[in-house]
């Protein structure tokens, strides 16, 4: 089986077009750092009302029968 070579290869950045060494095609380090600074969002907790199922079905008469 052949080994996978993950050495950086000089390629063009998708965003700015600069040629830079990268392991996978995509963004250069400068573009990646710029996006992390400008588009970053902090995690926050979202409060959601607790789920309560609707009762669309009436109970079965056999289930309600008292013995």
Phi and psi in radians as a Rosetta constraint file:
Dihedral C 1 N 2 CA 2 C 2 CIRCULARHARMONIC -1.347 0.35
Dihedral N 2 CA 2 C 2 N 3 CIRCULARHARMONIC 2.524 0.35
Dihedral C 2 N 3 CA 3 C 3 CIRCULARHARMONIC -1.427 0.35
Dihedral N 3 CA 3 C 3 N 4 CIRCULARHARMONIC 2.568 0.35
Dihedral C 3 N 4 CA 4 C 4 CIRCULARHARMONIC -1.454 0.35
Dihedral N 4 CA 4 C 4 N 5 CIRCULARHARMONIC 2.159 0.35
Dihedral C 4 N 5 CA 5 C 5 CIRCULARHARMONIC -1.704 0.35
Dihedral N 5 CA 5 C 5 N 6 CIRCULARHARMONIC 1.968 0.35
Dihedral C 5 N 6 CA 6 C 6 CIRCULARHARMONIC -1.878 0.35
Dihedral N 6 CA 6 C 6 N 7 CIRCULARHARMONIC 0.480 0.35
Dihedral C 6 N 7 CA 7 C 7 CIRCULARHARMONIC -1.225 0.35
Dihedral N 7 CA 7 C 7 N 8 CIRCULARHARMONIC 2.474 0.35
Dihedral C 7 N 8 CA 8 C 8 CIRCULARHARMONIC -1.071 0.35
Dihedral N 8 CA 8 C 8 N 9 CIRCULARHARMONIC 2.449 0.35
Dihedral C 8 N 9 CA 9 C 9 CIRCULARHARMONIC -2.122 0.35
Dihedral N 9 CA 9 C 9 N 10 CIRCULARHARMONIC 2.429 0.35
Dihedral C 9 N 10 CA 10 C 10 CIRCULARHARMONIC -1.241 0.35
Dihedral N 10 CA 10 C 10 N 11 CIRCULARHARMONIC 2.132 0.35
Dihedral C 10 N 11 CA 11 C 11 CIRCULARHARMONIC -2.527 0.35
Dihedral N 11 CA 11 C 11 N 12 CIRCULARHARMONIC 2.943 0.35
Dihedral C 11 N 12 CA 12 C 12 CIRCULARHARMONIC -1.496 0.35
Dihedral N 12 CA 12 C 12 N 13 CIRCULARHARMONIC 2.388 0.35
Dihedral C 12 N 13 CA 13 C 13 CIRCULARHARMONIC -1.261 0.35
Dihedral N 13 CA 13 C 13 N 14 CIRCULARHARMONIC 2.387 0.35
Dihedral C 13 N 14 CA 14 C 14 CIRCULARHARMONIC -1.165 0.35
Dihedral N 14 CA 14 C 14 N 15 CIRCULARHARMONIC -0.494 0.35
Dihedral C 14 N 15 CA 15 C 15 CIRCULARHARMONIC -1.570 0.35
Dihedral N 15 CA 15 C 15 N 16 CIRCULARHARMONIC -0.909 0.35
Dihedral C 15 N 16 CA 16 C 16 CIRCULARHARMONIC -1.862 0.35
Dihedral N 16 CA 16 C 16 N 17 CIRCULARHARMONIC -0.249 0.35
Dihedral C 16 N 17 CA 17 C 17 CIRCULARHARMONIC 1.470 0.35
Dihedral N 17 CA 17 C 17 N 18 CIRCULARHARMONIC -0.018 0.35
Dihedral C 17 N 18 CA 18 C 18 CIRCULARHARMONIC -1.230 0.35
Dihedral N 18 CA 18 C 18 N 19 CIRCULARHARMONIC 2.576 0.35
Dihedral C 18 N 19 CA 19 C 19 CIRCULARHARMONIC -1.598 0.35
Dihedral N 19 CA 19 C 19 N 20 CIRCULARHARMONIC 2.206 0.35
Dihedral C 19 N 20 CA 20 C 20 CIRCULARHARMONIC -2.601 0.35
Dihedral N 20 CA 20 C 20 N 21 CIRCULARHARMONIC 2.679 0.35
Dihedral C 20 N 21 CA 21 C 21 CIRCULARHARMONIC -1.285 0.35
Dihedral N 21 CA 21 C 21 N 22 CIRCULARHARMONIC 2.282 0.35
Dihedral C 21 N 22 CA 22 C 22 CIRCULARHARMONIC -2.592 0.35
Dihedral N 22 CA 22 C 22 N 23 CIRCULARHARMONIC 2.571 0.35
Dihedral C 22 N 23 CA 23 C 23 CIRCULARHARMONIC -1.285 0.35
Dihedral N 23 CA 23 C 23 N 24 CIRCULARHARMONIC -0.609 0.35
Dihedral C 23 N 24 CA 24 C 24 CIRCULARHARMONIC -2.278 0.35
Dihedral N 24 CA 24 C 24 N 25 CIRCULARHARMONIC 2.621 0.35
Dihedral C 24 N 25 CA 25 C 25 CIRCULARHARMONIC -1.152 0.35
Dihedral N 25 CA 25 C 25 N 26 CIRCULARHARMONIC 2.399 0.35
Dihedral C 25 N 26 CA 26 C 26 CIRCULARHARMONIC 2.903 0.35
Dihedral N 26 CA 26 C 26 N 27 CIRCULARHARMONIC -2.250 0.35
Dihedral C 26 N 27 CA 27 C 27 CIRCULARHARMONIC -1.743 0.35
Dihedral N 27 CA 27 C 27 N 28 CIRCULARHARMONIC 2.587 0.35
Dihedral C 27 N 28 CA 28 C 28 CIRCULARHARMONIC -1.314 0.35
Dihedral N 28 CA 28 C 28 N 29 CIRCULARHARMONIC 2.954 0.35
Dihedral C 28 N 29 CA 29 C 29 CIRCULARHARMONIC -1.074 0.35
Dihedral N 29 CA 29 C 29 N 30 CIRCULARHARMONIC -0.661 0.35
Dihedral C 29 N 30 CA 30 C 30 CIRCULARHARMONIC -1.147 0.35
Dihedral N 30 CA 30 C 30 N 31 CIRCULARHARMONIC -0.786 0.35
Dihedral C 30 N 31 CA 31 C 31 CIRCULARHARMONIC -1.148 0.35
Dihedral N 31 CA 31 C 31 N 32 CIRCULARHARMONIC -0.706 0.35
Dihedral C 31 N 32 CA 32 C 32 CIRCULARHARMONIC -1.093 0.35
Dihedral N 32 CA 32 C 32 N 33 CIRCULARHARMONIC -0.746 0.35
Dihedral C 32 N 33 CA 33 C 33 CIRCULARHARMONIC -1.153 0.35
Dihedral N 33 CA 33 C 33 N 34 CIRCULARHARMONIC -0.713 0.35
Dihedral C 33 N 34 CA 34 C 34 CIRCULARHARMONIC -1.098 0.35
Dihedral N 34 CA 34 C 34 N 35 CIRCULARHARMONIC -0.757 0.35
Dihedral C 34 N 35 CA 35 C 35 CIRCULARHARMONIC -1.160 0.35
Dihedral N 35 CA 35 C 35 N 36 CIRCULARHARMONIC -0.656 0.35
Dihedral C 35 N 36 CA 36 C 36 CIRCULARHARMONIC -1.084 0.35
Dihedral N 36 CA 36 C 36 N 37 CIRCULARHARMONIC -0.623 0.35
Dihedral C 36 N 37 CA 37 C 37 CIRCULARHARMONIC -1.328 0.35
Dihedral N 37 CA 37 C 37 N 38 CIRCULARHARMONIC -0.645 0.35
Dihedral C 37 N 38 CA 38 C 38 CIRCULARHARMONIC -1.631 0.35
Dihedral N 38 CA 38 C 38 N 39 CIRCULARHARMONIC -0.501 0.35
Dihedral C 38 N 39 CA 39 C 39 CIRCULARHARMONIC -1.883 0.35
Dihedral N 39 CA 39 C 39 N 40 CIRCULARHARMONIC 0.004 0.35
Dihedral C 39 N 40 CA 40 C 40 CIRCULARHARMONIC -1.157 0.35
Dihedral N 40 CA 40 C 40 N 41 CIRCULARHARMONIC 2.425 0.35
Dihedral C 40 N 41 CA 41 C 41 CIRCULARHARMONIC -2.191 0.35
Dihedral N 41 CA 41 C 41 N 42 CIRCULARHARMONIC 2.406 0.35
Dihedral C 41 N 42 CA 42 C 42 CIRCULARHARMONIC -1.410 0.35
Dihedral N 42 CA 42 C 42 N 43 CIRCULARHARMONIC 2.574 0.35
Dihedral C 42 N 43 CA 43 C 43 CIRCULARHARMONIC -1.193 0.35
Dihedral N 43 CA 43 C 43 N 44 CIRCULARHARMONIC 2.546 0.35
Dihedral C 43 N 44 CA 44 C 44 CIRCULARHARMONIC -2.481 0.35
Dihedral N 44 CA 44 C 44 N 45 CIRCULARHARMONIC 2.731 0.35
Dihedral C 44 N 45 CA 45 C 45 CIRCULARHARMONIC -1.600 0.35
Dihedral N 45 CA 45 C 45 N 46 CIRCULARHARMONIC 2.298 0.35
Dihedral C 45 N 46 CA 46 C 46 CIRCULARHARMONIC -1.866 0.35
Dihedral N 46 CA 46 C 46 N 47 CIRCULARHARMONIC 2.167 0.35
Dihedral C 46 N 47 CA 47 C 47 CIRCULARHARMONIC -1.551 0.35
Dihedral N 47 CA 47 C 47 N 48 CIRCULARHARMONIC 2.207 0.35
Dihedral C 47 N 48 CA 48 C 48 CIRCULARHARMONIC -2.180 0.35
Dihedral N 48 CA 48 C 48 N 49 CIRCULARHARMONIC 2.450 0.35
Dihedral C 48 N 49 CA 49 C 49 CIRCULARHARMONIC -1.100 0.35
Dihedral N 49 CA 49 C 49 N 50 CIRCULARHARMONIC 2.479 0.35
Dihedral C 49 N 50 CA 50 C 50 CIRCULARHARMONIC -1.141 0.35
Dihedral N 50 CA 50 C 50 N 51 CIRCULARHARMONIC 2.425 0.35
Dihedral C 50 N 51 CA 51 C 51 CIRCULARHARMONIC -1.288 0.35
Dihedral N 51 CA 51 C 51 N 52 CIRCULARHARMONIC 2.226 0.35
Dihedral C 51 N 52 CA 52 C 52 CIRCULARHARMONIC -2.196 0.35
Dihedral N 52 CA 52 C 52 N 53 CIRCULARHARMONIC 2.065 0.35
Dihedral C 52 N 53 CA 53 C 53 CIRCULARHARMONIC -1.174 0.35
Dihedral N 53 CA 53 C 53 N 54 CIRCULARHARMONIC 2.577 0.35
Dihedral C 53 N 54 CA 54 C 54 CIRCULARHARMONIC -1.384 0.35
Dihedral N 54 CA 54 C 54 N 55 CIRCULARHARMONIC 2.608 0.35
Dihedral C 54 N 55 CA 55 C 55 CIRCULARHARMONIC -1.784 0.35
Dihedral N 55 CA 55 C 55 N 56 CIRCULARHARMONIC 1.484 0.35
Dihedral C 55 N 56 CA 56 C 56 CIRCULARHARMONIC -1.513 0.35
Dihedral N 56 CA 56 C 56 N 57 CIRCULARHARMONIC -0.341 0.35
Dihedral C 56 N 57 CA 57 C 57 CIRCULARHARMONIC -1.839 0.35
Dihedral N 57 CA 57 C 57 N 58 CIRCULARHARMONIC 2.349 0.35
Dihedral C 57 N 58 CA 58 C 58 CIRCULARHARMONIC -1.401 0.35
Dihedral N 58 CA 58 C 58 N 59 CIRCULARHARMONIC 2.561 0.35
Dihedral C 58 N 59 CA 59 C 59 CIRCULARHARMONIC -1.060 0.35
Dihedral N 59 CA 59 C 59 N 60 CIRCULARHARMONIC 2.597 0.35
Dihedral C 59 N 60 CA 60 C 60 CIRCULARHARMONIC -1.230 0.35
Dihedral N 60 CA 60 C 60 N 61 CIRCULARHARMONIC 2.420 0.35
Dihedral C 60 N 61 CA 61 C 61 CIRCULARHARMONIC -1.106 0.35
Dihedral N 61 CA 61 C 61 N 62 CIRCULARHARMONIC -0.591 0.35
Dihedral C 61 N 62 CA 62 C 62 CIRCULARHARMONIC -1.195 0.35
Dihedral N 62 CA 62 C 62 N 63 CIRCULARHARMONIC -0.647 0.35
Dihedral C 62 N 63 CA 63 C 63 CIRCULARHARMONIC -1.203 0.35
Dihedral N 63 CA 63 C 63 N 64 CIRCULARHARMONIC -0.499 0.35
Dihedral C 63 N 64 CA 64 C 64 CIRCULARHARMONIC -1.579 0.35
Dihedral N 64 CA 64 C 64 N 65 CIRCULARHARMONIC -0.098 0.35
Dihedral C 64 N 65 CA 65 C 65 CIRCULARHARMONIC -1.146 0.35
Dihedral N 65 CA 65 C 65 N 66 CIRCULARHARMONIC 2.233 0.35
Dihedral C 65 N 66 CA 66 C 66 CIRCULARHARMONIC -1.590 0.35
Dihedral N 66 CA 66 C 66 N 67 CIRCULARHARMONIC 2.343 0.35
